[in-house]
Each structure stands twice: as C-alpha cells, then as structure tokens.
C-alpha cells in the first residue's frame, strides 16, 4: 500500500523461478498500460524479482522505488 495514492493503491513484489516467467508477467503488466492509460503501472526488474506499482505514482517517486530495488543484493 502507498497511502498517498489512496485506499487500495500501491503495488506488489513478485518473485519468480525463471526469467521467462518474470518477463512474461512484466510484459502482461506493460501491455495493459499500452492498451489503456487506466491500467498503466510502473514495472521494475532485478534478478528474479518484479516490482509492479500503481501508475498513479509520479515517475520521480517510482524511480525511487526502482533505485531501492536495484540496491538489493539478490
């Protein structure tokens, strides 16, 4: 949850067994955003992790989440 975005808004961290599964899931979220701005979300990858965050979060704030992900040792 990201309280500043309102109730039931935030994101998720997903862990995958294979890069292929991770990439398919990332493409799913990315394709939703291409189909409709209403479904846009930020997606970031590091290792076997995928972070998906509500697209209403500003690009600057989303970049901070990406930077934190990239600092993880995974």
N, CA, C and O atoms as a Tripos MOL2 file, in Angstrom:
@<TRIPOS>MOLECULE
protein
  296   295    74     0     0
PROTEIN
NO_CHARGES

@<TRIPOS>ATOM
      1 N           0.8340   -1.1790    0.0000 N.3       1 UNK1
      2 CA          0.0000    0.0000    0.0000 C.3       1 UNK1
      3 C           0.8850    1.2520    0.0000 C.2       1 UNK1
      4 O           1.9180    1.3120    0.6680 O.2       1 UNK1
      5 N           0.4480    2.2300   -0.7630 N.am      2 UNK2
      6 CA          1.0830    3.5430   -0.7660 C.3       2 UNK2
      7 C          -0.0110    4.5260   -0.3700 C.2       2 UNK2
      8 O          -0.7910    4.9550   -1.2200 O.2       2 UNK2
      9 N          -0.0780    4.8860    0.9060 N.am      3 UNK3
     10 CA         -1.1940    5.6860    1.4100 C.3       3 UNK3
     11 C          -1.4610    6.9710    0.6300 C.2       3 UNK3
     12 O          -2.6180    7.3700    0.4930 O.2       3 UNK3
     13 N          -0.4380    7.6180    0.1230 N.am      4 UNK4
     14 CA         -0.6510    8.8810   -0.6010 C.3       4 UNK4
     15 C          -1.4400    8.6870   -1.8930 C.2       4 UNK4
     16 O          -1.9570    9.6610   -2.4400 O.2       4 UNK4
     17 N          -1.5460    7.4590   -2.3920 N.am      5 UNK5
     18 CA         -2.3110    7.1820   -3.6090 C.3       5 UNK5
     19 C          -3.7710    6.8810   -3.3130 C.2       5 UNK5
     20 O          -4.5870    6.8070   -4.2310 O.2       5 UNK5
     21 N          -4.1030    6.7090   -2.0500 N.am      6 UNK6
     22 CA         -5.4780    6.4050   -1.6840 C.3       6 UNK6
     23 C          -5.6360    4.9540   -1.2950 C.2       6 UNK6
     24 O          -4.7050    4.1520   -1.3760 O.2       6 UNK6
     25 N          -6.8570    4.6410   -0.8650 N.am      7 UNK7
     26 CA         -7.1660    3.2860   -0.4320 C.3       7 UNK7
     27 C          -6.9790    2.2740   -1.5570 C.2       7 UNK7
     28 O          -7.3000    2.5470   -2.7130 O.2       7 UNK7
     29 N          -6.4670    1.1270   -1.2090 N.am      8 UNK8
     30 CA         -6.2910    0.0150   -2.1570 C.3       8 UNK8
     31 C          -5.3750    0.3470   -3.3320 C.2       8 UNK8
     32 O          -5.5370   -0.2060   -4.4200 O.2       8 UNK8
     33 N          -4.4290    1.2340   -3.1210 N.am      9 UNK9
     34 CA         -3.4670    1.5700   -4.1740 C.3       9 UNK9
     35 C          -2.0620    1.3080   -3.6520 C.2       9 UNK9
     36 O          -1.7510    1.5760   -2.4910 O.2       9 UNK9
     37 N          -1.2470    0.7960   -4.5060 N.am     10 UNK10
     38 CA          0.1250    0.5100   -4.1170 C.3      10 UNK10
     39 C           0.7980   -0.3040   -5.1820 C.2      10 UNK10
     40 O           0.8570    0.0990   -6.3440 O.2      10 UNK10
     41 N           1.3000   -1.4350   -4.7940 N.am     11 UNK11
     42 CA          1.9990   -2.2770   -5.7410 C.3      11 UNK11
     43 C           2.2490   -3.6370   -5.1420 C.2      11 UNK11
     44 O           1.6690   -4.0110   -4.1230 O.2      11 UNK11
     45 N           3.1250   -4.3660   -5.7990 N.am     12 UNK12
     46 CA          3.4470   -5.7010   -5.3230 C.3      12 UNK12
     47 C           4.8610   -6.0590   -5.7400 C.2      12 UNK12
     48 O           5.4020   -5.5430   -6.7180 O.2      12 UNK12
     49 N           5.4360   -6.9570   -4.9660 N.am     13 UNK13
     50 CA          6.7390   -7.5280   -5.2880 C.3      13 UNK13
     51 C           6.5020   -9.0020   -5.5690 C.2      13 UNK13
     52 O           5.9670   -9.7290   -4.7320 O.2      13 UNK13
     53 N           6.9030   -9.4300   -6.7440 N.am     14 UNK14
     54 CA          6.7130  -10.8170   -7.1620 C.3      14 UNK14
     55 C           8.0780  -11.4770   -7.3690 C.2      14 UNK14
     56 O           9.0020  -10.8570   -7.8970 O.2      14 UNK14
     57 N           8.1930  -12.7170   -6.9550 N.am     15 UNK15
     58 CA          9.4230  -13.4900   -7.1220 C.3      15 UNK15
     59 C           9.1390  -14.6560   -8.0630 C.2      15 UNK15
     60 O           8.0860  -15.2880   -7.9730 O.2      15 UNK15
     61 N          10.0760  -14.9410   -8.9650 N.am     16 UNK16
     62 CA          9.8680  -15.9550   -9.9950 C.3      16 UNK16
     63 C          10.9700  -16.9990   -9.9910 C.2      16 UNK16
     64 O          12.1120  -16.7290   -9.6190 O.2      16 UNK16
     65 N          10.5990  -18.1940  -10.4140 N.am     17 UNK17
     66 CA         11.5540  -19.3010  -10.5480 C.3      17 UNK17
     67 C          12.4510  -19.1120  -11.7710 C.2      17 UNK17
     68 O          13.6310  -19.4610  -11.7440 O.2      17 UNK17
     69 N          11.8750  -18.5520  -12.8530 N.am     18 UNK18
     70 CA         12.6430  -18.4180  -14.0960 C.3      18 UNK18
     71 C          12.5340  -16.9940  -14.6510 C.2      18 UNK18
     72 O          11.5270  -16.3180  -14.4380 O.2      18 UNK18
     73 N          13.5630  -16.5450  -15.3570 N.am     19 UNK19
     74 CA         13.4950  -15.2360  -16.0070 C.3      19 UNK19
     75 C          12.3560  -15.1670  -17.0310 C.2      19 UNK19
     76 O          11.7580  -14.1100  -17.2340 O.2      19 UNK19
     77 N          12.0650  -16.3020  -17.6730 N.am     20 UNK20
     78 CA         10.9930  -16.3130  -18.6710 C.3      20 UNK20
     79 C           9.6420  -16.0030  -18.0310 C.2      20 UNK20
     80 O           8.8550  -15.2290  -18.5760 O.2      20 UNK20
     81 N           9.3780  -16.6070  -16.8760 N.am     21 UNK21
     82 CA          8.1200  -16.3320  -16.1750 C.3      21 UNK21
     83 C           8.0570  -14.8710  -15.7240 C.2      21 UNK21
     84 O           7.0250  -14.2140  -15.8550 O.2      21 UNK21
     85 N           9.1750  -14.3750  -15.1930 N.am     22 UNK22
     86 CA          9.2460  -12.9720  -14.7810 C.3      22 UNK22
     87 C           8.9620  -12.0530  -15.9520 C.2      22 UNK22
     88 O           8.1670  -11.1200  -15.8370 O.2      22 UNK22
     89 N           9.6100  -12.3140  -17.0790 N.am     23 UNK23
     90 CA          9.4560  -11.4470  -18.2510 C.3      23 UNK23
     91 C           8.0520  -11.5020  -18.8330 C.2      23 UNK23
     92 O           7.5390  -10.4840  -19.2980 O.2      23 UNK23
     93 N           7.4230  -12.6700  -18.8130 N.am     24 UNK24
     94 CA          6.0390  -12.7900  -19.3030 C.3      24 UNK24
     95 C           5.0880  -11.9790  -18.4240 C.2      24 UNK24
     96 O           4.1730  -11.3270  -18.9260 O.2      24 UNK24
     97 N           5.3070  -12.0230  -17.1340 N.am     25 UNK25
     98 CA          4.4530  -11.2690  -16.2230 C.3      25 UNK25
     99 C           4.6770   -9.7730  -16.3860 C.2      25 UNK25
    100 O           3.7210   -8.9970  -16.3820 O.2      25 UNK25
    101 N           5.9350   -9.3640  -16.5310 N.am     26 UNK26
    102 CA          6.2350   -7.9450  -16.7670 C.3      26 UNK26
    103 C           5.5590   -7.4820  -18.0540 C.2      26 UNK26
    104 O           4.9580   -6.4090  -18.0900 O.2      26 UNK26
    105 N           5.6540   -8.2770  -19.0930 N.am     27 UNK27
    106 CA          5.0320   -7.9150  -20.3720 C.3      27 UNK27
    107 C           3.5180   -7.8060  -20.2250 C.2      27 UNK27
    108 O           2.8970   -6.9430  -20.8450 O.2      27 UNK27
    109 N           2.9240   -8.6680  -19.4150 N.am     28 UNK28
    110 CA          1.4830   -8.5960  -19.1720 C.3      28 UNK28
    111 C           1.1140   -7.2360  -18.5800 C.2      28 UNK28
    112 O           0.2170   -6.5590  -19.0840 O.2      28 UNK28
    113 N           1.8070   -6.8370  -17.5100 N.am     29 UNK29
    114 CA          1.5160   -5.5360  -16.8870 C.3      29 UNK29
    115 C           1.7930   -4.3870  -17.8520 C.2      29 UNK29
    116 O           1.0070   -3.4430  -17.9330 O.2      29 UNK29
    117 N           2.9020   -4.4590  -18.5830 N.am     30 UNK30
    118 CA          3.2480   -3.3930  -19.5320 C.3      30 UNK30
    119 C           2.2180   -3.3000  -20.6580 C.2      30 UNK30
    120 O           1.8690   -2.2010  -21.0890 O.2      30 UNK30
    121 N           1.7340   -4.4440  -21.1340 N.am     31 UNK31
    122 CA          0.7590   -4.4350  -22.2320 C.3      31 UNK31
    123 C          -0.5780   -3.8450  -21.7750 C.2      31 UNK31
    124 O          -1.2560   -3.1800  -22.5580 O.2      31 UNK31
    125 N          -0.9580   -4.0780  -20.5350 N.am     32 UNK32
    126 CA         -2.1880   -3.4650  -20.0220 C.3      32 UNK32
    127 C          -2.1080   -1.9450  -20.1190 C.2      32 UNK32
    128 O          -3.0710   -1.2890  -20.5150 O.2      32 UNK32
    129 N          -0.9600   -1.3950  -19.7570 N.am     33 UNK33
    130 CA         -0.7660    0.0550  -19.8160 C.3      33 UNK33
    131 C          -0.7610    0.6000  -21.2300 C.2      33 UNK33
    132 O          -1.1850    1.7320  -21.4670 O.2      33 UNK33
    133 N          -0.2810   -0.2010  -22.1710 N.am     34 UNK34
    134 CA         -0.2990    0.2340  -23.5710 C.3      34 UNK34
    135 C          -1.7200    0.2340  -24.1170 C.2      34 UNK34
    136 O          -2.0610    1.0530  -24.9710 O.2      34 UNK34
    137 N          -2.5470   -0.6810  -23.6280 N.am     35 UNK35
    138 CA         -3.9240   -0.7760  -24.1020 C.3      35 UNK35
    139 C          -4.8020    0.3390  -23.5400 C.2      35 UNK35
    140 O          -5.7020    0.8320  -24.2200 O.2      35 UNK35
    141 N          -4.5390    0.7310  -22.3070 N.am     36 UNK36
    142 CA         -5.3530    1.7650  -21.6720 C.3      36 UNK36
    143 C          -4.5440    2.4450  -20.5770 C.2      36 UNK36
    144 O          -3.9550    1.7730  -19.7300 O.2      36 UNK36
    145 N          -4.5110    3.7720  -20.5890 N.am     37 UNK37
    146 CA         -3.7890    4.5200  -19.5620 C.3      37 UNK37
    147 C          -4.3360    4.2100  -18.1750 C.2      37 UNK37
    148 O          -3.6210    4.3260  -17.1790 O.2      37 UNK37
    149 N          -5.5790    3.8240  -18.1120 N.am     38 UNK38
    150 CA         -6.1950    3.4930  -16.8300 C.3      38 UNK38
    151 C          -5.4890    2.3150  -16.1470 C.2      38 UNK38
    152 O          -5.5070    2.2070  -14.9210 O.2      38 UNK38
    153 N          -4.8710    1.4350  -16.9370 N.am     39 UNK39
    154 CA         -4.2250    0.2470  -16.3940 C.3      39 UNK39
    155 C          -2.7040    0.3500  -16.3590 C.2      39 UNK39
    156 O          -2.0180   -0.6410  -16.1100 O.2      39 UNK39
    157 N          -2.1720    1.5620  -16.6110 N.am     40 UNK40
    158 CA         -0.7200    1.7390  -16.6070 C.3      40 UNK40
    159 C          -0.1550    1.4650  -15.2180 C.2      40 UNK40
    160 O          -0.7420    1.8600  -14.2100 O.2      40 UNK40
    161 N           0.9810    0.7910  -15.1750 N.am     41 UNK41
    162 CA          1.7150    0.6350  -13.9220 C.3      41 UNK41
    163 C           3.2060    0.6780  -14.2170 C.2      41 UNK41
    164 O           3.6560    0.3670  -15.3190 O.2      41 UNK41
    165 N           3.9490    1.0700  -13.2050 N.am     42 UNK42
    166 CA          5.4020    1.0550  -13.2750 C.3      42 UNK42
    167 C           5.8600   -0.3680  -13.0090 C.2      42 UNK42
    168 O           5.3430   -1.0230  -12.1030 O.2      42 UNK42
    169 N           6.8200   -0.8580  -13.7810 N.am     43 UNK43
    170 CA          7.3720   -2.1900  -13.5450 C.3      43 UNK43
    171 C           8.8890   -2.1090  -13.5560 C.2      43 UNK43
    172 O           9.4900   -1.4650  -14.4160 O.2      43 UNK43
    173 N           9.4970   -2.7800  -12.5760 N.am     44 UNK44
    174 CA         10.9510   -2.7860  -12.4320 C.3      44 UNK44
    175 C          11.4110   -4.2070  -12.1470 C.2      44 UNK44
    176 O          10.7190   -4.9740  -11.4770 O.2      44 UNK44
    177 N          12.5930   -4.5520  -12.6650 N.am     45 UNK45
    178 CA         13.1180   -5.9080  -12.5390 C.3      45 UNK45
    179 C          14.5150   -5.8710  -11.9400 C.2      45 UNK45
    180 O          15.3320   -5.0090  -12.2610 O.2      45 UNK45
    181 N          14.7590   -6.8290  -11.0660 N.am     46 UNK46
    182 CA         16.1250   -7.1110  -10.5960 C.3      46 UNK46
    183 C          16.1830   -8.5810  -10.2500 C.2      46 UNK46
    184 O          15.4200   -9.0570   -9.4100 O.2      46 UNK46
    185 N          17.0780   -9.2980  -10.8860 N.am     47 UNK47
    186 CA         17.1930  -10.7330  -10.6260 C.3      47 UNK47
    187 C          15.8710  -11.4320  -10.8890 C.2      47 UNK47
    188 O          15.2690  -11.2800  -11.9510 O.2      47 UNK47
    189 N          15.4300  -12.2040   -9.8980 N.am     48 UNK48
    190 CA         14.1730  -12.9400  -10.0620 C.3      48 UNK48
    191 C          12.9680  -12.1380   -9.5620 C.2      48 UNK48
    192 O          11.8650  -12.6780   -9.4710 O.2      48 UNK48
    193 N          13.1630  -10.8580   -9.2380 N.am     49 UNK49
    194 CA         12.0920  -10.0220   -8.6930 C.3      49 UNK49
    195 C          11.4860   -9.0970   -9.7390 C.2      49 UNK49
    196 O          12.1780   -8.5770  -10.6150 O.2      49 UNK49
    197 N          10.1870   -8.9090   -9.6230 N.am     50 UNK50
    198 CA          9.4520   -7.9330  -10.4210 C.3      50 UNK50
    199 C           8.6630   -7.0740   -9.4450 C.2      50 UNK50
    200 O           7.9080   -7.5940   -8.6240 O.2      50 UNK50
    201 N           8.8370   -5.7610   -9.5350 N.am     51 UNK51
    202 CA          8.0580   -4.8290   -8.7310 C.3      51 UNK51
    203 C           7.0820   -4.1420   -9.6690 C.2      51 UNK51
    204 O           7.4750   -3.5940  -10.6990 O.2      51 UNK51
    205 N           5.8130   -4.1770   -9.3090 N.am     52 UNK52
    206 CA          4.7490   -3.5290  -10.0700 C.3      52 UNK52
    207 C           4.0950   -2.5280   -9.1400 C.2      52 UNK52
    208 O           3.6680   -2.8790   -8.0400 O.2      52 UNK52
    209 N           4.0160   -1.2550   -9.5890 N.am     53 UNK53
    210 CA          3.4640   -0.1760   -8.7660 C.3      53 UNK53
    211 C           2.4070    0.5710   -9.5710 C.2      53 UNK53
    212 O           2.5700    0.8090  -10.7680 O.2      53 UNK53
    213 N           1.3310    0.9310   -8.8990 N.am     54 UNK54
    214 CA          0.2390    1.6940   -9.5000 C.3      54 UNK54
    215 C           0.7890    2.8650  -10.3100 C.2      54 UNK54
    216 O           1.6590    3.5930   -9.8330 O.2      54 UNK54
    217 N           0.2920    3.0470  -11.5190 N.am     55 UNK55
    218 CA          0.7610    4.0870  -12.4250 C.3      55 UNK55
    219 C           0.4230    5.5010  -11.9970 C.2      55 UNK55
    220 O           0.9230    6.4570  -12.5890 O.2      55 UNK55
    221 N          -0.4220    5.6570  -10.9730 N.am     56 UNK56
    222 CA         -0.7330    6.9920  -10.4820 C.3      56 UNK56
    223 C           0.4220    7.5940   -9.6940 C.2      56 UNK56
    224 O           0.4560    8.8040   -9.4670 O.2      56 UNK56
    225 N           1.3620    6.7640   -9.2800 N.am     57 UNK57
    226 CA          2.5480    7.2600   -8.5960 C.3      57 UNK57
    227 C           3.3950    8.0330   -9.6000 C.2      57 UNK57
    228 O           3.5800    7.5880  -10.7330 O.2      57 UNK57
    229 N           3.9060    9.1820   -9.1900 N.am     58 UNK58
    230 CA          4.7040   10.0070  -10.1110 C.3      58 UNK58
    231 C           5.9520    9.2440  -10.5590 C.2      58 UNK58
    232 O           6.4380    8.3540   -9.8610 O.2      58 UNK58
    233 N           6.4560    9.6110  -11.7310 N.am     59 UNK59
    234 CA          7.6600    8.9710  -12.2540 C.3      59 UNK59
    235 C           8.8330    9.1460  -11.2970 C.2      59 UNK59
    236 O           9.6270    8.2230  -11.1170 O.2      59 UNK59
    237 N           8.9530   10.3270  -10.6780 N.am     60 UNK60
    238 CA         10.0560   10.5800   -9.7440 C.3      60 UNK60
    239 C           9.9800    9.6480   -8.5370 C.2      60 UNK60
    240 O          10.9870    9.0660   -8.1330 O.2      60 UNK60
    241 N           8.8010    9.5100   -7.9700 N.am     61 UNK61
    242 CA          8.6450    8.6310   -6.8010 C.3      61 UNK61
    243 C           8.8170    7.1740   -7.2000 C.2      61 UNK61
    244 O           9.3820    6.3880   -6.4400 O.2      61 UNK61
    245 N           8.3380    6.8050   -8.3790 N.am     62 UNK62
    246 CA          8.5230    5.4280   -8.8470 C.3      62 UNK62
    247 C          10.0040    5.1300   -9.0440 C.2      62 UNK62
    248 O          10.4640    4.0270   -8.7480 O.2      62 UNK62
    249 N          10.7420    6.1040   -9.5400 N.am     63 UNK63
    250 CA         12.1800    5.9240   -9.7390 C.3      63 UNK63
    251 C          12.8940    5.6470   -8.4150 C.2      63 UNK63
    252 O          13.8880    4.9220   -8.3880 O.2      63 UNK63
    253 N          12.3930    6.2160   -7.3250 N.am     64 UNK64
    254 CA         12.9840    5.9470   -6.0100 C.3      64 UNK64
    255 C          12.7700    4.4880   -5.6100 C.2      64 UNK64
    256 O          13.6550    3.8710   -5.0160 O.2      64 UNK64
    257 N          11.6170    3.9450   -5.9280 N.am     65 UNK65
    258 CA         11.3680    2.5260   -5.6600 C.3      65 UNK65
    259 C          12.2940    1.6590   -6.5120 C.2      65 UNK65
    260 O          12.8280    0.6600   -6.0300 O.2      65 UNK65
    261 N          12.4850    2.0360   -7.7710 N.am     66 UNK66
    262 CA         13.3880    1.2920   -8.6410 C.3      66 UNK66
    263 C          14.8150    1.3480   -8.0990 C.2      66 UNK66
    264 O          15.5110    0.3330   -8.0770 O.2      66 UNK66
    265 N          15.2480    2.5170   -7.6660 N.am     67 UNK67
    266 CA         16.6010    2.6590   -7.1140 C.3      67 UNK67
    267 C          16.7860    1.7630   -5.8780 C.2      67 UNK67
    268 O          17.8310    1.1350   -5.7060 O.2      67 UNK67
    269 N          15.7670    1.7160   -5.0330 N.am     68 UNK68
    270 CA         15.8500    0.8450   -3.8510 C.3      68 UNK68
    271 C          15.9400   -0.6260   -4.2540 C.2      68 UNK68
    272 O          16.7020   -1.3920   -3.6650 O.2      68 UNK68
    273 N          15.1560   -1.0140   -5.2630 N.am     69 UNK69
    274 CA         15.2100   -2.3900   -5.7630 C.3      69 UNK69
    275 C          16.6020   -2.7050   -6.2890 C.2      69 UNK69
    276 O          17.1490   -3.7700   -6.0030 O.2      69 UNK69
    277 N          17.1780   -1.7870   -7.0530 N.am     70 UNK70
    278 CA         18.4860   -2.0350   -7.6580 C.3      70 UNK70
    279 C          19.5960   -2.1480   -6.6100 C.2      70 UNK70
    280 O          20.6340   -2.7510   -6.8810 O.2      70 UNK70
    281 N          19.3960   -1.5820   -5.4300 N.am     71 UNK71
    282 CA         20.3810   -1.6690   -4.3560 C.3      71 UNK71
    283 C          20.3220   -3.0070   -3.6170 C.2      71 UNK71
    284 O          21.2470   -3.3430   -2.8780 O.2      71 UNK71
    285 N          19.2450   -3.7740   -3.8070 N.am     72 UNK72
    286 CA         19.1290   -5.0660   -3.1340 C.3      72 UNK72
    287 C          20.1830   -6.0330   -3.6340 C.2      72 UNK72
    288 O          20.5700   -6.0080   -4.8030 O.2      72 UNK72
    289 N          20.6350   -6.8760   -2.7390 N.am     73 UNK73
    290 CA         21.5850   -7.9260   -3.0990 C.3      73 UNK73
    291 C          20.8010   -9.2100   -3.3240 C.2      73 UNK73
    292 O          20.5920  -10.0010   -2.4040 O.2      73 UNK73
    293 N          20.3670   -9.4040   -4.5850 N.am     74 UNK74
    294 CA         19.5800  -10.6000   -4.8950 C.3      74 UNK74
    295 C          20.0040  -11.1920   -6.2090 C.2      74 UNK74
    296 O          19.4530  -12.2050   -6.6360 O.2      74 UNK74
@<TRIPOS>BOND
     1     1     2 1
     2     2     3 1
     3     3     4 2
     4     3     5 am
     5     5     6 1
     6     6     7 1
     7     7     8 2
     8     7     9 am
     9     9    10 1
    10    10    11 1
    11    11    12 2
    12    11    13 am
    13    13    14 1
    14    14    15 1
    15    15    16 2
    16    15    17 am
    17    17    18 1
    18    18    19 1
    19    19    20 2
    20    19    21 am
    21    21    22 1
    22    22    23 1
    23    23    24 2
    24    23    25 am
    25    25    26 1
    26    26    27 1
    27    27    28 2
    28    27    29 am
    29    29    30 1
    30    30    31 1
    31    31    32 2
    32    31    33 am
    33    33    34 1
    34    34    35 1
    35    35    36 2
    36    35    37 am
    37    37    38 1
    38    38    39 1
    39    39    40 2
    40    39    41 am
    41    41    42 1
    42    42    43 1
    43    43    44 2
    44    43    45 am
    45    45    46 1
    46    46    47 1
    47    47    48 2
    48    47    49 am
    49    49    50 1
    50    50    51 1
    51    51    52 2
    52    51    53 am
    53    53    54 1
    54    54    55 1
    55    55    56 2
    56    55    57 am
    57    57    58 1
    58    58    59 1
    59    59    60 2
    60    59    61 am
    61    61    62 1
    62    62    63 1
    63    63    64 2
    64    63    65 am
    65    65    66 1
    66    66    67 1
    67    67    68 2
    68    67    69 am
    69    69    70 1
    70    70    71 1
    71    71    72 2
    72    71    73 am
    73    73    74 1
    74    74    75 1
    75    75    76 2
    76    75    77 am
    77    77    78 1
    78    78    79 1
    79    79    80 2
    80    79    81 am
    81    81    82 1
    82    82    83 1
    83    83    84 2
    84    83    85 am
    85    85    86 1
    86    86    87 1
    87    87    88 2
    88    87    89 am
    89    89    90 1
    90    90    91 1
    91    91    92 2
    92    91    93 am
    93    93    94 1
    94    94    95 1
    95    95    96 2
    96    95    97 am
    97    97    98 1
    98    98    99 1
    99    99   100 2
   100    99   101 am
   101   101   102 1
   102   102   103 1
   103   103   104 2
   104   103   105 am
   105   105   106 1
   106   106   107 1
   107   107   108 2
   108   107   109 am
   109   109   110 1
   110   110   111 1
   111   111   112 2
   112   111   113 am
   113   113   114 1
   114   114   115 1
   115   115   116 2
   116   115   117 am
   117   117   118 1
   118   118   119 1
   119   119   120 2
   120   119   121 am
   121   121   122 1
   122   122   123 1
   123   123   124 2
   124   123   125 am
   125   125   126 1
   126   126   127 1
   127   127   128 2
   128   127   129 am
   129   129   130 1
   130   130   131 1
   131   131   132 2
   132   131   133 am
   133   133   134 1
   134   134   135 1
   135   135   136 2
   136   135   137 am
   137   137   138 1
   138   138   139 1
   139   139   140 2
   140   139   141 am
   141   141   142 1
   142   142   143 1
   143   143   144 2
   144   143   145 am
   145   145   146 1
   146   146   147 1
   147   147   148 2
   148   147   149 am
   149   149   150 1
   150   150   151 1
   151   151   152 2
   152   151   153 am
   153   153   154 1
   154   154   155 1
   155   155   156 2
   156   155   157 am
   157   157   158 1
   158   158   159 1
   159   159   160 2
   160   159   161 am
   161   161   162 1
   162   162   163 1
   163   163   164 2
   164   163   165 am
   165   165   166 1
   166   166   167 1
   167   167   168 2
   168   167   169 am
   169   169   170 1
   170   170   171 1
   171   171   172 2
   172   171   173 am
   173   173   174 1
   174   174   175 1
   175   175   176 2
   176   175   177 am
   177   177   178 1
   178   178   179 1
   179   179   180 2
   180   179   181 am
   181   181   182 1
   182   182   183 1
   183   183   184 2
   184   183   185 am
   185   185   186 1
   186   186   187 1
   187   187   188 2
   188   187   189 am
   189   189   190 1
   190   190   191 1
   191   191   192 2
   192   191   193 am
   193   193   194 1
   194   194   195 1
   195   195   196 2
   196   195   197 am
   197   197   198 1
   198   198   199 1
   199   199   200 2
   200   199   201 am
   201   201   202 1
   202   202   203 1
   203   203   204 2
   204   203   205 am
   205   205   206 1
   206   206   207 1
   207   207   208 2
   208   207   209 am
   209   209   210 1
   210   210   211 1
   211   211   212 2
   212   211   213 am
   213   213   214 1
   214   214   215 1
   215   215   216 2
   216   215   217 am
   217   217   218 1
   218   218   219 1
   219   219   220 2
   220   219   221 am
   221   221   222 1
   222   222   223 1
   223   223   224 2
   224   223   225 am
   225   225   226 1
   226   226   227 1
   227   227   228 2
   228   227   229 am
   229   229   230 1
   230   230   231 1
   231   231   232 2
   232   231   233 am
   233   233   234 1
   234   234   235 1
   235   235   236 2
   236   235   237 am
   237   237   238 1
   238   238   239 1
   239   239   240 2
   240   239   241 am
   241   241   242 1
   242   242   243 1
   243   243   244 2
   244   243   245 am
   245   245   246 1
   246   246   247 1
   247   247   248 2
   248   247   249 am
   249   249   250 1
   250   250   251 1
   251   251   252 2
   252   251   253 am
   253   253   254 1
   254   254   255 1
   255   255   256 2
   256   255   257 am
   257   257   258 1
   258   258   259 1
   259   259   260 2
   260   259   261 am
   261   261   262 1
   262   262   263 1
   263   263   264 2
   264   263   265 am
   265   265   266 1
   266   266   267 1
   267   267   268 2
   268   267   269 am
   269   269   270 1
   270   270   271 1
   271   271   272 2
   272   271   273 am
   273   273   274 1
   274   274   275 1
   275   275   276 2
   276   275   277 am
   277   277   278 1
   278   278   279 1
   279   279   280 2
   280   279   281 am
   281   281   282 1
   282   282   283 1
   283   283   284 2
   284   283   285 am
   285   285   286 1
   286   286   287 1
   287   287   288 2
   288   287   289 am
   289   289   290 1
   290   290   291 1
   291   291   292 2
   292   291   293 am
   293   293   294 1
   294   294   295 1
   295   295   296 2
@<TRIPOS>SUBSTRUCTURE
     1 UNK1         2 RESIDUE 1 A UNK
     2 UNK2         6 RESIDUE 1 A UNK
     3 UNK3        10 RESIDUE 1 A UNK
     4 UNK4        14 RESIDUE 1 A UNK
     5 UNK5        18 RESIDUE 1 A UNK
     6 UNK6        22 RESIDUE 1 A UNK
     7 UNK7        26 RESIDUE 1 A UNK
     8 UNK8        30 RESIDUE 1 A UNK
     9 UNK9        34 RESIDUE 1 A UNK
    10 UNK10       38 RESIDUE 1 A UNK
    11 UNK11       42 RESIDUE 1 A UNK
    12 UNK12       46 RESIDUE 1 A UNK
    13 UNK13       50 RESIDUE 1 A UNK
    14 UNK14       54 RESIDUE 1 A UNK
    15 UNK15       58 RESIDUE 1 A UNK
    16 UNK16       62 RESIDUE 1 A UNK
    17 UNK17       66 RESIDUE 1 A UNK
    18 UNK18       70 RESIDUE 1 A UNK
    19 UNK19       74 RESIDUE 1 A UNK
    20 UNK20       78 RESIDUE 1 A UNK
    21 UNK21       82 RESIDUE 1 A UNK
    22 UNK22       86 RESIDUE 1 A UNK
    23 UNK23       90 RESIDUE 1 A UNK
    24 UNK24       94 RESIDUE 1 A UNK
    25 UNK25       98 RESIDUE 1 A UNK
    26 UNK26      102 RESIDUE 1 A UNK
    27 UNK27      106 RESIDUE 1 A UNK
    28 UNK28      110 RESIDUE 1 A UNK
    29 UNK29      114 RESIDUE 1 A UNK
    30 UNK30      118 RESIDUE 1 A UNK
    31 UNK31      122 RESIDUE 1 A UNK
    32 UNK32      126 RESIDUE 1 A UNK
    33 UNK33      130 RESIDUE 1 A UNK
    34 UNK34      134 RESIDUE 1 A UNK
    35 UNK35      138 RESIDUE 1 A UNK
    36 UNK36      142 RESIDUE 1 A UNK
    37 UNK37      146 RESIDUE 1 A UNK
    38 UNK38      150 RESIDUE 1 A UNK
    39 UNK39      154 RESIDUE 1 A UNK
    40 UNK40      158 RESIDUE 1 A UNK
    41 UNK41      162 RESIDUE 1 A UNK
    42 UNK42      166 RESIDUE 1 A UNK
    43 UNK43      170 RESIDUE 1 A UNK
    44 UNK44      174 RESIDUE 1 A UNK
    45 UNK45      178 RESIDUE 1 A UNK
    46 UNK46      182 RESIDUE 1 A UNK
    47 UNK47      186 RESIDUE 1 A UNK
    48 UNK48      190 RESIDUE 1 A UNK
    49 UNK49      194 RESIDUE 1 A UNK
    50 UNK50      198 RESIDUE 1 A UNK
    51 UNK51      202 RESIDUE 1 A UNK
    52 UNK52      206 RESIDUE 1 A UNK
    53 UNK53      210 RESIDUE 1 A UNK
    54 UNK54      214 RESIDUE 1 A UNK
    55 UNK55      218 RESIDUE 1 A UNK
    56 UNK56      222 RESIDUE 1 A UNK
    57 UNK57      226 RESIDUE 1 A UNK
    58 UNK58      230 RESIDUE 1 A UNK
    59 UNK59      234 RESIDUE 1 A UNK
    60 UNK60      238 RESIDUE 1 A UNK
    61 UNK61      242 RESIDUE 1 A UNK
    62 UNK62      246 RESIDUE 1 A UNK
    63 UNK63      250 RESIDUE 1 A UNK
    64 UNK64      254 RESIDUE 1 A UNK
    65 UNK65      258 RESIDUE 1 A UNK
    66 UNK66      262 RESIDUE 1 A UNK
    67 UNK67      266 RESIDUE 1 A UNK
    68 UNK68      270 RESIDUE 1 A UNK
    69 UNK69      274 RESIDUE 1 A UNK
    70 UNK70      278 RESIDUE 1 A UNK
    71 UNK71      282 RESIDUE 1 A UNK
    72 UNK72      286 RESIDUE 1 A UNK
    73 UNK73      290 RESIDUE 1 A UNK
    74 UNK74      294 RESIDUE 1 A UNK
